[in-house]
């Protein structure tokens, strides 16, 4: 079941809430956002209904969030969408869905931070709190949070595609950052909790700094370098050192090298998705391009 099979509307969201959670049925419903995996409908002022639409994997991701986020949220210093109710598949909508808390703010791909020092400290403090050893039953990271070498083919394809489209000027410099990261010593510590999808559209801003983190569908356990890569995509120039000085425990050189590699991979992905959005291709998001291009240039500049 994907977005081509059923139209997701405010009326559908309202009906589902009325059917399964009638005590919330009097709340107004309005569109919050159409994400990669889910439609988000505001339910009153402080709740939201998340309905999967565009990918078959979204069902499992929602169940994962429902299982784990309520225990993680209390220790995190930024607001996150905490599941409150579970929606069972039904004849009206044959997929699971969630009611979560609503996190106010504007995605950073549309409202970049302007208070750089505050944002760097905020992101570092959030990741310090999140990056704790995960229990043995924690979800695996698929292709996130593991060895960079496992993503080598995907990186090469992305670099080739971006080069052929004329989206990057110096593919050799991009490749050099990646290869240095692959050569860095691997993570040998315990598998830590990771958000695993901290791109600018999943981090919210207000008053020039970060105010929330959303979309924990890729939550998993693994190498913290994967999340630390987000600093390159989210923070302005000359703030990486400030970020690392606030992150605990102090990141060693190997972690920082791996983070740079993951950041380059994420930047390439954002550039390609942004370009697709400019040309109205399916899955394209034009606002992803600018922060990705900026991150790529920062990574190249600091590698010399």
SULMO-V453054 format. One record per backbone hydrogen bond with DSSP energy under -0.5 kcal/mol. NH is the residue of the N-H (numbers start at 1). CO is the residue of the C=O. Records with the same first field share a line. If there is no record, write none. Layout:
BEGIN
NH=CO, CO
END
This chain:
BEGIN
3=53
5=2
6=2
8=6
9=7
13=9
14=10
15=11
16=12
17=13
18=14
19=15
20=16
21=17
24=21
25=22
27=24
30=42
32=40
33=40
35=33, 38
39=51
40=33
41=39, 49
42=30, 40
43=47
44=28, 42
47=43
48=100
49=41
50=48, 98
51=39, 49
52=96
53=37
54=37
55=37
58=55
59=56
61=57
62=58
63=59
64=60
65=61
66=62
67=63
68=64
69=65
71=68
72=68
73=69
74=70
75=72
76=73
79=211
81=213
82=80
83=81
84=99
85=99
87=97
88=86
90=93
95=93
97=87
98=50
99=85
100=48
101=82
102=46
104=102
106=205
108=200, 203
109=200
110=107
111=107
113=234
114=208
115=208
116=114
119=115
120=116
121=117
122=118
123=119
124=120
125=121
126=122
127=123
128=124
129=125
130=126
131=127
132=130
134=191
138=135
144=141
150=147
151=148
152=149
155=151
156=152
157=153
158=154
159=155
160=156
161=157
162=158
163=159
164=160
165=161
166=163
167=162
168=162
174=170
175=171
176=172
177=173
178=174
179=175
180=176
181=177
182=178
183=179
184=180, 181
192=222
193=132
194=220
199=197
202=199
203=200
204=212
205=106
206=209
209=206
211=204
212=204
213=79
214=202
219=216
220=194
221=139
222=192
223=145
226=223
227=224
228=224
229=225
230=227
231=228
232=229
233=229, 230
234=230
235=231
239=236
243=239
244=240
245=241
246=242, 243
247=243
256=252
257=253
258=254
259=255
260=256
261=257
262=258
263=259
264=260
265=261
266=262
267=263
268=264
269=265
270=266
271=267
272=268
273=269
274=270
275=271
276=272
277=273
278=274
279=275
280=277
281=276
284=281
285=273
288=285
289=286
290=286
291=287
292=288
293=289
294=290
295=291
296=292
297=293
298=294
299=295
300=296
301=297
302=298
303=300
304=301
END
